[in-house]
Amino acid sequence: MKTSLKIAIYSGEIPSTTFIERLISGLVGSGASVLIFGILREKPRYSSGVTVVGYQLNRFAKFWHLARYTLLLTLFKRGDKKRFDVYLQQQQKTDLYTKVKCYPVLWHRPDVFHLQWAKGLADWVWVQDFGMKLVVSLRGAHINYSPIADTALAAMYREYFPKVDGFHAVSEAIGLEAQTYGAHPEAIHVVYSGLPASEMEAEMEAGIEPVVKPKNLPAKPFQIVSVGRPHWKKGYTYALDACKLLKEKGTLFEYTIIGGAHVVDYQYQIVDLELDNEVRLLSQKPFNEVQRLILNADLLLLSSVEEGIANVVLEAMALGTLVLSTDCGGMDEVIHDGETGFLVPIRDAQALADAIIAITSLPTAAALKIKKQAQLKIKEQHSEALMTSGMMRLYEGLFVGS
């Protein structure tokens, strides 16, 4: 096994998702050297252990990026470049964009190439021919429904999944799904997303002590919040149908969808269901603002029909906000119904409404117990330290015996 690994992270964009940014930080802290490849969306701020190999998305930047690595490969690794160019010709992928993406990886040649999005696997299987170990992350959309709707994608998975050196699965459920496309069980490693220790402690200090409500004050609406892009898999139409049922039952509530602004379908549904005074659609918000809104809510609602394990649920549980989720993907690996949160079937507006009504009637002591059990679950299963150590075991295990 190599003593100090050089690990490449490829997600296509720099900076990337919260999980990837936390992974980068954790890997550097564990002594690994990290290379990040992709499009520079904004100037990143990383520690000295991170090498950013990116380009801006304009013709001039891409031209100089390609020219630099073409020259380096031609002068110092001519044989590798020639062999790779032959491969590209055979695959009919000689376009400039492919070279812009791939030449830098060929030049730096990391020990591990970790691809974050399975849909792009066909573009990167070549790294194994140049001595790099190929790791692929498995996430909800790319495994749970995309290959069902796209037969060509499913065929690509069946061709290449058996050849991947290692898979990172965000949940047990998604690892099992990947096996249906030929992923070897022994190559799959479940590593849960983690929250940084400093953030987790701060969130857990945010306060879940019982609130003494003054008497004789008007009842306040029960605050429900959802967070996520306006995609059908988030199940917001079912959440809105549940809101109609809540209103019919006389439940006083306000429901906020962060990320749902300007979606015409939702706006029409809100009007049709006469929920103008109960539901608001907000645009995407900065991470700190999202945390504040979750902290101030009585309930985080995840109405999805498909997920891996939703990071927003982990954040809410750490913050001490009750969570109601549909029983999709790997959500039952973190939410135990009635213990760390609440689970209902997918696509069931009535079940969502019934659960919300029951939650509004929870005694204070019972709600506090669930919140504290949820925080303990996050601390035991979803710390950044556990995530980092799990990923390092995955990477290092690829070189055992070599």
Beta strands, then each sheet from edge to edge (+ up, - down):
strand 1: 6-14
strand 2: 33-40
strand 3: 50-55
strand 4: 112-115
strand 5: 133-138
strand 6: 166-169
strand 7: 188-190
strand 8: 222-227
strand 9: 253-258
strand 10: 279-282
strand 11: 299-302
strand 12: 322-326
strand 13: 342-344
sheet 1: 3+ 2+ 1+ 4+ 5+ 6+ 7+
sheet 2: 10+ 9+ 8+ 11+ 12+ 13+
end
